[in-house]
Amino acid sequence: MLGAVAAALGIWWLGRAYDVDGSRLLGFLAASLLFVTVLILLAFGGAALVRALRRANRPLPRTRPNPADAAKTDR
């Protein structure tokens, strides 16, 4: 959050320093907001993909009883 505020203030400050008009400055702010939003969505998509791949590669549950477990209960 602090980085987004700092970037917006930096763009505003540079726009004022180089006499960029307000509508163009808002266009720059909107473009930077869109860029950051796309990066955030890509990060969430990557995390979801990693989670899905981990779930897909989980070992399947055993369908037959383990003979070693049966030997432990016979005692």
N, C-alpha and C positions, 0 to 999 in steps of 0.2 A: 504494500500500500504506500509506504513511504517513497519507494522508487518511482511509482506512478505519479505521485504528487511532485516529486523533484523533476521528473521528465517534463511534466506539463508546465511547471514554472520555468524550466530552462527554455522550452520552446517559446513561451510567452515573452521571456526576457530577451531572447535573441530576436524575436519578431519586433519588439519595441526598439531594440538597438539598431536594427537595419531598416526601420520605418516600413515594415510590412503592414498592409492594411488589415483590418479586423476580420473580414470574411476569409481572406487567404490564410490568416493565422488559425482560424477555426478549422479550416480544411486540413492544415498540418496536424492539428490536435486530433481531429477525427481519424486521419490516416494512422497516426501513432497508436491510437486506441484500438483501431481495427487490427493492426499488426500484433499488438500485445495479446489481444483476445484470441487471435489465430494461434499464437504460440501456446497459450494456456490450453486451448482445446486440443492441440497436438499432444501436449503432455498428458492430459487426461486420457486421450485415445491410446497412447503408448502404454500407460499404466493398465488400462483395461485389457489391452492385448496381452501383456505379460501375465496378468491374472488369469485370463482365459487359457493361455498356453500351459500355465502351471496346473490348472484344474484338469485340463485334457490329459496331461502326462502323469496324473496320480496313479499309483498302482491299484489294480482292481482288487476288490475283497476276495478272500479265499472262498471257494465254493465247496471244497472238500475239507473235512477235519484234518488237522495235522496229527500224524501218528505219534509224534513226541508228546503232544498234549494228552492224548489218550493214555499213554503209558504213565503219566504223572498221576492221573486220577485212579488208576488200578491199585495203587499201593494202599 
